[in-house]
């Protein structure tokens, strides 16, 4: 029983870590996209 609990906690932590990494990556993508838009705006102006 205790082993199952620690295993589920471990899995939960791994999932949380993956989600955080995905969040971080999508955040970087968002920033890159914004920078790209700013560059385009400068080129138009």
C-alpha positions in Angstrom: 0.0 0.0 0.0 2.7 2.4 1.0 4.7 1.5 -2.1 1.7 2.3 -4.3 1.4 5.7 -2.7 5.0 6.6 -3.1 4.8 5.4 -6.7 1.8 7.6 -7.5 3.5 10.6 -5.8 6.5 10.0 -8.0 4.4 9.8 -11.1 2.6 12.9 -10.1 5.8 14.8 -9.6 7.1 13.6 -13.1 3.9 14.8 -14.7 4.1 18.1 -12.9 7.7 18.5 -14.1 6.7 17.7 -17.7 3.8 20.2 -17.6 6.2 22.9 -16.2 8.7 22.2 -19.1 5.9 22.4 -21.6 4.7 25.6 -20.1 8.2 27.0 -20.2 8.6 26.0 -23.9 5.3 27.4 -24.9 6.2 30.6 -23.1 9.5 30.8 -25.0 7.6 30.1 -28.3 5.2 33.0 -27.3 8.1 35.4 -26.7 9.7 34.4 -30.0 6.4 34.9 -31.8 6.0 38.4 -30.2 9.6 39.3 -31.1 8.8 38.2 -34.7 5.7 40.4 -34.7 7.6 43.4 -33.5 10.2 42.9 -36.2 7.5 42.7 -38.8 5.9 45.9 -37.4 9.3 47.7 -37.6 9.7 46.5 -41.2 6.3 47.9 -42.2 7.0 51.2 -40.5 
